Amino acid sequence: MAKTIQVRVNDGLKDSVDTLFASLGLDTSTAIRMFLVASTETGGIPFAVVHKPDRDKEIQEAIAYRKAGGTFLSAEESLEKMRAAILNGAQNGI
């Protein structure tokens, strides 16, 4: 007899994984079953679960920079710089 597992996730995550798994020829239920089978076969989570201290360091540095009066680009400024870099690369055949 099959049992049902229900998991709540936000809409964006669900849409993203549905698209990802479809591109692999899977539906989300099959991908989750694959994860569960791999977990039982490996006797644990079938991939590394680790902290990323380097990322924590970057976050702490950004907080210290901001507290010291540093500023960051706005989202629009960042997009403008990316667009300029893309245009520059296209013009230079990159």
HUBEL-V210435 format. One record per helix or strand of 3 or more residues. SS is the DSSP state (H for helix, E for strand). FROM is the first residue (numbers start at 1). LEN is the number of residues. If there is no record, write none. Layout:
SS_FROM_LEN / SS_FROM_LEN
//
This chain:
H_11_13 / H_28_15 / H_53_15 / H_75_17
//
